[in-house]
């Protein structure tokens, strides 16, 4: 088997490296139409989902000491898309403390609300105006773990291609049916369809376990500090996660979403 010859980069002035650094920021990702995928698990999931990965960047020390990772990605590597980056440069590109030593550069994709399918008895998650990449990534993991039929992102503050979203989702982002748009357009898209919209809010009397989630429904979770906007609170079924303690008056947005999605799966399993 012929050895793999990657392009070695040791200068911070290298044009490829300078382009990759831009992808750490939303403006750079938007302009270049590219994003970074760090980690062996995440990159595997991206490739399994047929994400267009244009470049593979290896940390020099990993490239020199870990032949398994070279062999693992061999089917995808060519002279023009394989790069070996000096450790000091790789660390500036990495968003992890203990990196696997591999980063992919991939094409972003557009939202596809127009082709987003609402199926009979489907289970969906909607998040509105989330501000923290970690929360969005964690909710993607919950959505993937509960096999939702789709994730809708209303008025996004964080784009799904943020490196910390990719990291905290552990690559779940690549296996989900995702669309994003304004809250108004998403509501108009859902309105009139045979689907229950459940607005999660601490200011509701109806506990989430008393809601029938065996039919098509979308669990709506709002901003970390302010919750859902009136658009959802006024038109959807208001549902709460009850608080039984003395001090906590609400839960983390990701926890709320996870509880409801798992309750939906519990109900559906019981029904079947």
N, C-alpha and C positions, 0 to 999 in steps of 0.2 A: 504494500500500500504506500503510495507516494505521500511524503510529508506535506502538511498544510503550511503554506507560506503567507503569513499575515503581513500587512503593511505596518511597520513599526513607526510610532509617533512619539517623539521625545520633546518637541518644542511647543510651547504654549501659543506660538504664533501660527501654527499649522492651520490652514483654512477650514479643514474638516472639524478640528477640535474647537475652533472658535464658533463654528455653526452649532455644534452640539451643546456648548455652554448656553447658547441662547434658548435652547429648548427647555431649560430649567424654569423659564418664565412664560407666562401666558401670552405675552406680546410676541415673543419669539416663536412659540408654537403656532400661533395664528398666522404669522407672516411666512414661516417656512413650510407650514402644513405637515409638520413632522412632530413626533413626540418620543420620549425615552421609555424603555421598558427594562427595568433593572431586576435581576434575580433569575435564577435557574427555573424556579417554578412558574413565575410570571411569564417568562419568555416561552416556555413550553406551552402554556395555555394559549398564548397569543398565536403561536404557530399551529396548534391544533384547531384554532378557530379561523385559520386561513387569513390572519392579519398579514398585511404586506410589510414584511420586515426588510428594510433596505440595507442595513449595516449591522454587523456584530462587532462589538468592542470588548476586547479582553484586557483585563489588568495584566501587566507584564509578568508579575510574580505568579499569577494564576496560570497564565499561558505556559510558563516555564516549568511549573511543578505539577500541574494537573492534566495528565494526558486524557483522562476520562472525559473531561468537559470538551476537549477538542474533538474526540471521537463522537461524542453525543451530538454535536452540531455539525459534524462533517458533511451530511447530506445537503446542508444549506450554505456551506462556505465556498466562496470563490476568492480568487486573488483580489478582485475589485471591491468586495464587500466585507472583508475580514481585516480588522485593525487590532494592533497590539499597542496599548497605551501605557506609557511610563506610570509607575505607581503614584507618583506625586500628582500627575495630571488626572489620573483616574479618580483619585480621592475627591478632587474638586467637582467632578462630574457626578459622583455618587451621592445619594441622599440617605445612605445606610451606614450604621456604625460597623457592622460585620457583613460586608458585601460578599456575594458569591463570586465576584470578579468578572461578571458578564453583564453587558448592557446592550440592548437592541435599539435601533433607530427605525421607527415605523411610520407609515402614513396615517394621518388622522382620517376620520370619516365624518360624514355629515349626519345630522339628525334626520330621522326618517318618519316623522309623525304621520305623513300622508300614507305610508304603507304599514303603519303600526296596526296590527290585527287585534281586535277584541273577540275572543272566542267564547263559546258557550261554557259557562261555569269556570271561566278563567279567573286566576288570582293575580292581582297587580299591586305594585307599590308605587305611590307617588310621593315625591319629596319636593318641598317648595322652599326656595331661597336659602338652602343650607350654605353656611359660610365656612365651615371647617372641612378641609380635605379628608381628615381622619374619619369624621362622621359619615361623609358620603361613601368612603371606601368600606367602612364597617357595615353600612346598610346594604351595600352591594353584596357583601359576603353573606348577610342574612337572606337577601333576596335569592342568591344562588343556592344557598343551603336549603331553602324551602321550595325551590323549583318554581318560582313565580313565572308567570307567562310574559311578564314585561315590567320594565321600570320606566316611569315617566319623571322627568326632572323639570319642574316649573320654575321659571325665572332664576336660572342657575347663577350663583355667585362664583362657584368653583367649577372649572371645566373637568370633564372626566379624564382628560389626558394629563392632568397634574401628576407629577411623579409620586407624590404622597398618596394620591387616590389609588394609583396602580399598586403601590406598596401595601396599603392597608386593606385593599380589596383582595390581596394575594392572587391577583389575576382573575378574580371573579368577573371583572368588567368585560372580559373577552367572551364569556359564555352567556351573557344576558342580552335580551332584546331590549334595547334602550332607545328612547327618543327624548329630546328636550326642546322646549319652546317657551313662550310666555305663558303665564298661568291662565290668562284669558283664552288663548287659542287652545290650550289643552282642555280647559273646561268645556269650551264649545265643541271640541272633538268628542268628548265623552258624553255630553248632554244628548239625550234622545236615544242613546244606546241602552240596551237592556243590562245595565250594570249598576250595582249599589255603590255609591261613593260614601266612604266612612271617614269623617273628619275627626282625627284624634286631638282631643283637647282636655285639659284637667277640669275645665268648666262645663262638664256634661254630667248628667245623672245616670246615663245608660252605661253599665260596665261592658267592656269589650267581649266578655264571655257570654253575654246575653244576646249578642247580635248573631243572626243567621249568616254565616260566611260560607255556606255550602253552595250558594249560587254565585254567579259572576260578581266580583267586588273589587274595588280598588281601595287600599288602605292609604290614607293621606296623612303625611307627617310634615309639620312645618318647621320654620326657622328655630334654631337652638334657643334663642332668647325670647322671641315674640310669638312663636307658634304659627299657626296658619292664618292667612289673611281672611277678611270677611267674605271674599268670593266663595271660599269653601265652607266656612262656618255657617253662612246663611243659607246655603243651598244643599249641603250634604247632611247626612245623618251624623249628629255629634255623638262621639263615643269617648269614654274615659277609661284610663287605667286607674282603678281606685287606689288611694293612699291610706294605709292603715296605721302608719306611724304618727308621731307627734310633731316632727319638724319638717320632713320632706313634703313639699306640695306638688312636686312633679318629678318625672324621670328624664334621663337623657333621651334625646330624640331617637337614637339608634336602638335603645332598649325598648322603647314604646313600639317602634316598628317591628322589632323582632318578636315581641310577645304576641302581637296581633297576627303576624304571619304564621307563627307556630300554632296559635289557636285555630286559625283557618284550616291548617293541615290536620289538626286533631279532629275537628268537626267533620272534615271530608273523609278522613279515614274511618271514623265511626259510622258515617252514613253508608260507606261502601261495604 
